[in-house]
């Protein structure tokens, strides 16, 4: 699938633009949008490309080769994380709530703040970095869209943190119902959820210094290597 290869090879970072470019490469005539690949189909093909590249590589140190021991991951989840993160640069947010600009810049700010707080908690740091990836898929239901895209490549703890980070924001606003508050407090990761929400709130600064997406992912991967996981 041409659109997936454009994303995988980073010739395009946004699914819509990749589809347009692929359509132009396939035919000089207009291709109906009903025949365009969906985001889900593109993501599946990116995953297949990553798997094929992994199988073709010789043994030795590899970039973005982290896997989780307690889940069933893809062969190269970090490449998939990168493919989901990069389109966020094209997601422009409301200047009222996000004066910092695009969703990728925001996500990298949240990651940096989270690293300052819990530098060795890779699951928490992944949640901080990936919490908004769904905004490049479905801006109106970005939490569900992001979790669907991340299914099988993040742990259950990271999933829970991302799933409930928006509710934690409501806690700060005082708009979350009492029953929902009690449900969140029952989790052993409640404190980390509140910390994630705080980083989410603070990660909206114009001009903040952040790493790029690759550097952030390499840092998280390095945690696993340092601890021999």
C-alpha positions as MATLAB code, in Angstrom:
seq = 'XXXXXXXXXXXXXXXXXXXXXXXXXXXXXXXXXXXXXXXXXXXXXXXXXXXXXXXXXXXXXXXXXXXXXXXXXXXXXXXXXXXXXXXXXXXXXXXXXXXXXXXXXXXXXXXXXXXXXXXXXXXXXXXXXXXXXXXXXXXXXXXXXXXXXXXXXXXXXXXXXXXXXXXXXXXXXXXXXXXXXXXXXXXXXXXXXXXXXXXXXXXXXXXXXXXXXXXXXXXXXXXXXXXXX';
ca = [
       0.000    0.000    0.000;
       1.618    3.226   -1.192;
       0.055    5.467    1.472;
       1.437    3.271    4.251;
       4.917    3.246    2.731;
       4.900    7.041    2.510;
       4.128    7.155    6.239;
       6.598    4.395    7.117;
       9.430    6.060    5.173;
       8.446    9.477    6.601;
       7.868   11.026    3.191;
       4.506   12.051    4.652;
       3.535   12.456    8.307;
      -0.231   12.876    7.954;
      -2.627   10.165    6.809;
      -4.816   12.419    4.665;
      -1.861   13.817    2.727;
      -0.430   10.313    2.318;
      -3.715    9.158    0.771;
      -3.744   12.087   -1.658;
      -0.138   11.511   -2.680;
      -0.751    7.781   -3.118;
      -3.797    8.441   -5.296;
      -1.724   10.721   -7.521;
       1.005    8.097   -7.846;
      -1.434    5.291   -8.673;
      -3.477    7.046  -11.346;
      -3.591   10.264  -13.311;
      -7.374   10.136  -13.024;
      -9.341   11.058   -9.931;
      -9.865    8.113   -7.576;
     -13.141    8.200   -5.579;
     -12.618    8.668   -1.869;
     -14.648    5.536   -1.239;
     -11.682    3.632   -2.683;
      -9.084    5.326   -0.492;
      -7.591    3.248    2.351;
      -8.845    4.011    5.836;
      -6.594    5.089    8.713;
      -6.955    1.599   10.175;
      -5.825   -0.034    6.911;
      -2.838    2.295    6.655;
      -1.821    1.591   10.257;
      -2.089   -2.159    9.669;
       0.131   -1.898    6.604;
       2.671    0.261    8.474;
       2.765   -2.467   11.110;
       3.337   -5.085    8.405;
       6.162   -3.029    6.902;
       7.762   -2.661   10.327;
       7.475   -6.406   10.909;
       9.031   -7.187    7.544;
      11.917   -4.807    8.173;
      12.510   -6.349   11.574;
      12.644   -9.855   10.114;
      15.033   -8.755    7.378;
      17.559   -7.165    9.726;
      20.538   -9.107   10.973;
      21.065   -9.680   14.686;
      22.586   -6.804   16.629;
      21.569   -3.537   18.335;
      18.442   -2.122   16.744;
      16.713    1.203   17.087;
      13.203    1.101   18.536;
      13.212   -2.627   19.351;
      11.575   -2.445   22.795;
       8.977   -5.065   23.718;
       6.978   -5.486   26.888;
       7.310   -8.743   28.775;
       3.768   -8.769   30.171;
       1.891   -8.063   26.946;
       1.801   -9.385   23.377;
       3.468   -6.603   21.385;
       4.151   -6.097   17.703;
       7.675   -6.775   16.486;
       8.597   -3.087   16.557;
       6.214   -1.035   18.712;
       8.515    1.978   18.844;
       8.356    2.417   15.093;
       4.576    2.314   15.390;
       4.663    4.895   18.181;
       6.691    7.155   15.921;
       4.273    6.684   13.023;
       1.421    7.728   15.317;
       3.267   10.675   16.829;
       4.512   12.405   13.687;
       1.060   13.291   12.243;
       0.356   15.274   15.431;
       2.577   18.039   14.060;
      -0.204   18.783   11.576;
      -2.893   18.961   14.277;
      -3.342   22.626   15.108;
      -5.107   23.222   18.414;
      -7.224   26.017   19.847;
      -4.968   28.939   20.819;
      -7.262   29.542   23.785;
      -6.499   26.191   25.423;
      -3.263   25.343   23.636;
      -1.277   28.515   22.943;
       1.840   26.381   22.449;
       0.627   25.251   19.017;
       0.453   21.817   17.447;
      -0.357   18.568   19.249;
       3.107   17.057   18.766;
       4.804   19.997   20.462;
       2.312   19.692   23.308;
       2.911   15.950   23.642;
       6.670   16.447   23.787;
       6.217   19.077   26.491;
       4.070   16.688   28.529;
       6.686   13.964   28.129;
       9.474   16.306   29.262;
       7.533   17.371   32.351;
       6.678   13.744   33.131;
      10.332   12.745   32.820;
      11.259   15.438   35.322;
       8.867   13.825   37.800;
       9.219   10.054   37.203;
      12.288    9.596   35.080;
      12.396    5.789   35.373;
       8.729    4.886   34.895;
       8.582    3.886   31.237;
       4.869    3.053   31.234;
       4.018    6.442   32.699;
       6.343    8.214   30.255;
       4.759    6.397   27.312;
       1.332    7.513   28.504;
       2.583   11.097   28.695;
       4.078   10.967   25.210;
       1.243    9.087   23.491;
      -1.831   10.405   25.324;
      -2.987   12.557   22.390;
      -2.071   10.417   19.352;
      -5.765    9.948   18.629;
      -6.079   13.627   17.734;
      -4.555   12.882   14.327;
      -7.176   10.174   13.778;
     -10.415   11.470   15.300;
     -10.234   14.906   16.873;
     -13.700   14.543   18.409;
     -13.018   11.246   20.202;
      -9.264   11.234   20.401;
      -8.993    9.055   23.516;
     -10.897    6.117   21.998;
      -9.175    6.569   18.629;
      -5.751    6.627   20.246;
      -6.399    3.543   22.338;
      -7.640    1.664   19.290;
      -4.465    2.559   17.399;
      -2.277    1.570   20.361;
      -4.063   -1.695   21.115;
      -1.654   -4.612   21.616;
       1.453   -2.388   21.643;
       1.147   -0.767   25.084;
       0.694   -2.334   28.494;
      -2.563   -2.361   30.417;
      -1.170    0.238   32.837;
      -0.252    2.667   30.058;
      -3.674    2.023   28.523;
      -5.410    2.894   31.798;
      -3.482    6.139   32.191;
      -4.319    7.271   28.659;
      -7.916    6.099   28.936;
      -8.568    8.217   32.020;
      -6.343   11.253   31.485;
      -9.271   13.333   30.241;
     -11.322   12.440   33.320;
      -8.398   13.546   35.471;
      -8.574   16.927   33.778;
     -12.201   17.148   34.866;
     -11.049   16.493   38.420;
      -8.994   19.671   38.246;
     -11.987   21.549   36.865;
     -14.305   20.162   39.550;
     -16.659   18.780   36.905;
     -16.126   15.041   37.422;
     -18.963   13.217   39.172;
     -18.511   11.651   42.597;
     -18.960    8.091   41.314;
     -16.291    8.558   38.652;
     -13.957   10.069   41.234;
     -14.367    7.052   43.493;
     -13.691    4.699   40.603;
     -10.451    6.457   39.745;
      -9.295    6.516   43.371;
      -9.645    2.741   43.556;
      -6.749    2.333   41.134;
      -3.219    1.944   42.451;
      -2.151    4.260   39.644;
      -4.344    7.131   40.806;
      -1.414    9.307   41.903;
       0.337    8.835   38.568;
      -2.903    9.721   36.762;
      -3.104   12.999   38.655;
       0.533   13.661   37.840;
      -0.140   12.983   34.165;
      -3.043   15.436   34.243;
      -0.827   18.060   35.874;
       1.839   17.601   33.199;
      -0.888   17.811   30.552;
      -2.017   21.137   31.984;
       1.494   22.535   32.265;
       2.659   21.371   28.848;
       1.204   24.341   27.018;
       4.091   26.816   27.068;
       5.184   28.756   24.011;
       8.881   28.383   23.302;
       9.503   25.491   25.706;
      12.579   23.380   24.933;
      11.675   19.781   24.084;
      13.371   16.778   22.453;
      12.131   15.551   19.107;
       9.901   12.490   18.908;
      12.764   10.130   18.090;
      14.819   11.340   21.059;
      11.873   10.943   23.427;
      11.269    7.382   22.241;
      14.955    6.516   22.469;
      14.983    7.706   26.071;
      12.076    5.434   26.983;
      13.627    2.506   25.142;
      16.862    3.126   26.986;
      15.100    2.533   30.305;
      14.377   -1.044   29.331;
      17.955   -1.600   28.224;
      19.368   -0.044   31.410;
      17.327   -2.325   33.630;
      17.781   -5.385   31.464;
      14.078   -5.885   30.754;
];
